[in-house]
Amino acid sequence: MMSEAQDNSFLAFSQTCEKIKNTMSKNMKIEIVSEYLRRLDDENLKVACDLFSGQIFPPWEGIEVNVGYSTLLDILREVSGLNDK
């Protein structure tokens, strides 16, 4: 199993996403996300919240990425080296 990454790294974000994906309980998912977010500095907290919400551009910009959740997980697995296990 891969060790935990530094809190502000994209690897730590992807590991958190993987934990969320593998958890059925809504309360446990909330705990996982809140635990991760508490460890971030202000700048990375905003970035992580934007990524978790799926909104990486301000609404007034009118820019949409149109990448689905499944595609994002595939990308995160590829760049992080994590898998479905």
Secondary structure, 3 states (H helix, E strand, C coil): CCCCCCCCCHHHHHHHHHHHHCCCCHHHHHHHHHHHHHCCCHHHHHHHHHHHHCCCCCHHHCCCCCCCHHHHHHHHHHHHCCCCC
